[in-house]
Amino acid sequence: EILTYVLEQGHYKPADINDDFSKQVYTKYLKGIDPTKRFFLQSDIDEFNKYNTSIDDMIKNKDLTFFELTNSRLLQRINEVQDIYTDILKKPFDYNKEESINVDYENLPYVSSKKELKDRWRKQLKFSVLATIADKNKLERDKAEKDTSYQPKLFSVIEKEARESLLKSQNDYFDFIENELDHNDWFSIYINAIVERFDPHTFYFSPDDKEKFDISMSGKFE
């Protein structure tokens, strides 16, 4: 209520809170919590879409239905995804299979099933493992050039190290989400999608702790 009053009455550049405002907040918020489209399914988005032009009314009525729905669904998908990447990284990828990956996340469609979601994660993880393998291979070559007695690691060893490193990185990332982010932190992302609609230099920081605010759901595969 206070935030709405400040934005409408006290902001130097007040904006009309209407359906157009609602659509922009809706797009920015979903992009903020799932920018690489690796959590939500298309069925989730279809369910969310009914709020596309209602956020303005919900703000005025102090109604958090949309936020609570998307937040609970996101946490559900995050929990499901942990089983996906853990299972994928248990064994080597098929490096003889010719395939491609689309990293144009802005125009990438949401997946229609959990099977497609798992395949999207598989390709992204494979891509990351390959990048690590390439870096490790270069280091091994450099060591061999400097020391002719040095025996470079076998591909199988490097590949296993790359998967283990990525698994640790993913575990750390999801542990942070699970143990460090609370309801207020997620709510801050929603509120900032609203206040940044006025201008990109307006931010909301919750009272308790804002070191965590800069968390991005892009979740780097490193």
N, C-alpha and C positions, 0 to 999 in steps of 0.2 A: 504493500500500500504506500509506504514511504517512497520507495523507488519510483513508482508510477507518478506520484505527485512531483517528485524532483525532476523527472524527465519531461513531464508535461508543462510544469510551471516554472522550474528553476533553470533548466538547461538553456544555454545561450543559443542553441539551434534546435528548438522543439520540432518534433515531427508528428504528423497526424497518425494516430494509432488506429489503422483501418485494415481492410482486407489485404491491400497491397503490402502494408507493413507486416502483416501476419505471414504472407507468403515468403517474404525475404527472411524473416526470423526463422521460419520453418526450414528453409534451404540451408541457411548458415548453421543452424543448430545440428542438423543431421550430418552435415559435412564435418562439423567439429568433433562429433563423437564416433564417426565411422568414415573417415575421408578416403580410405583405400577400399571401401566396400568389401570387407572381409569378415564382417560380423553379421549384419542383417541380411535376411532373405527378402526376396521380392514380396512375399506374402506379408512380412512385417511392414514393409513400406506401404503396401496397399491398405493395411489397417491404419497406419499413421496418417495417410493422405486425407482422411475425413476431417482432420484438424487443420488442414492447410490454410484455410481462411478463417479459422476460429480462434487463433491464438490472441488476436487483439481483444476479442470479447473475454477470453479467459484471463487475460492480464487485468482488465478492468474489474472483473468479478473475483479476482484473487483465486482463480480456479487452477489447480496444478494437475489436473487429470492427464493432460498431454505429457507433461514432464514425467509423472510417475509411471505412465505406461511405457514410454520409451526407455526410461532408466531401468525399470525392472526387466524389460525385454533384452536390453543391452547386456546386463549382468548375466542373464540366462545364457545368451549367445557366447559371451566371454568364457563362461564355465564350460560350455560344450566344446569350444575351440581348443581348450587346453588338452582335451583328450585327442583331438585331431592332430595337432602338431607333435605331440608326444609319440603317438603311434607312427606317424610318417618318418620321424627321425630315428626310429629304432634300427632301420636297415638301409643299405646303400640304395641310391636312386638308379634307375636305368639310364645310363649315360650314352647308350647307343641309340636311344629313341630320339628321333628328330621331332621337335615340337617348339612352339613359340609361346611367349608370355606377353600379355597386354598390360603395360604400366601407365596407360593413359587413364588414370583413375577418375578424372573429371567426367569422361564420357563412357566409362566402363559401366555396363548394366549390372544390376544386382543379380545374384544367382537365384535360380528358381527352386533349388532343392539343397538338402544337406550334402548330397552326393557331389553336386557341382561345387559347393563351398569347400569340401575336402579337396577337390581337384585344384581349385584356385590356390588353396594353401600349399598343396604339394608343389605346384609350379613355382610359387614364390620362394618356398624354402629351397627347392632345387637350384633356383637361380642364385640365391644367396650362398649356398654351399659351393657352387661352381666358382663364384667370385672369390671366395676364401681359398679354394684349391689353387686358383690361378696365382694368387698372392703368395701362397706357401710354396708353390713350385718355383716361382722366381727367387724366393729366398734360398731354396735348396740349390738352385743353379749358381747363385752368387757365392754361396759357401763352397761349392765344388770348384769354382774358378779360382777362389782365393787359396784353397787348400786341396791339392790334387789327391790327397789321401782320404779326403772326406767322402763317405758313401751316402749319396742322397737317399732320402726316405722313399720307400715304395709308394706308388699311387694309393694302394689300399690303406696304408697307414695315414697318409695325408687326408684322404677322404674321410676316414673315421674320425680323425682329429677335428676336421671341419664340421662334421655333423654334431659332434659332442660340444664344440664351442658354440654352435648356433643353439643347441638345446639349452645350454646354460644361460645364454643371452635371453632366450624366450622365457625361461623359468624365472629369471630375475625380473623381467618386465611384468609378467603376470603376477608375481609375488607382490610387486609394488602396487599394482592395481588393487589386488585383494586386501593387502594389509595396510596400505598407506592412504588410499583414497576412501573417503567416507561420503555419506549422502550430501553433505554440504559442498564438497568439492565438485561432485557431478552437477549439483544445482547451480554452482557458480558458472559452469560452462553454458547452461541454459540461460541464465540471467545475462551473461555477456553477449550471447547471440541477440538478446533484446537491446541492450544498451549500445552495442556497437552499431546498431542500425541507425543511430543518431549521427555518429561520426566514428571513425576508426581510432580516435584517441580517448574515447570514454570507456572506462572499465569499472567493473564491480569486483570488489575483494571482500570475501566473507571475513567476519571478525576474528576467527580463531587463528588461521594460519594460511598464508598465501604463497609460501614457497612452492607448494604443489600445484598452484594454479596453471602453470605453463605446461602441464602434462598434455601431450598430444596423443590421440588415439591412432596416430599413424604407426606406432609401434615398430621401430626400425628392426629389420632382420639382420642384425650384426652380432 
